[in-house]
């Protein structure tokens, strides 16, 4: 579902790369979500993406929670799109 990393991704936190690809995917399918809102609903921390973009880090627990959220949302949206197409 996501494109391969480009050179601008080299110095970014791996979780931030995953989040930004997810946000781009959401925008591409016509269901965009703001970084602040994503941070709030995925990690209960509205400044998560802001902190990662500033070079900060997150706990393994938070990273796992965000990845689980992304996977669940992708599955949910894919199912909804599939049902809408039938």
Secondary structure, DSSP 8 states (H G I E B T S, - for coil): ------GGGTTS-HHHHHHHHHHHHHHHTT----HHHHHHHHHS-TTHHHHHHTT----HHHHHHHHHHHHHHHHHHHHHHHHHH-
